[in-house]
Amino acid sequence: MEKTIPLSKLGYETLTRRQKELKALISRKKKPTIEWQRELNIAKSQLSEIESILEKGFVREFDEKNPAQVQIGSTVTLENLASFDKREYTILTRSTADPLKGIISNESPLAQKMLGLKLGNTFKFKDNYGQEDTYKIKNIE
């Protein structure tokens, strides 16, 4: 199978760490309860998602010939060109997302707009309130 999902080193490390945590959780022997079964099903679903990405993923290194572009695991600084506000987001997977900490899913509409873009690129994005603004990618880590 061809590796088609670019990952940053941080993204790869985060996903492999979470994969190990989920495998450990799934292998634990506990008294079968409804709560435990629900937790086990969620863990299995998250593990499946992570393993699918890792199976198709590869770590992309950046240099002068291969400039940084937004990918899973990237931390991206955006500037709103109307208000000049800056925000930072880290793009990971649905099971590792934590929007309150600035960690968004690669499946989110904002991440979908950013994936594949390079430093200095601009894009338009409409928020949940219908407000469309233009953003510029100021930094990619």
Protein Blocks (a to p, Z undefined) as FASTA:
>chain_A
ZZfbdcdfklmmmmmmmmmmmmmmmmpccdddfklmmmmmmmmmmmmmmmmmmmmgccdd
ddfklccdddehiacddddfklopacddddddfklgcfknopacfkbmklmmmgopaehi
acddddfkopacddddfbdZZ
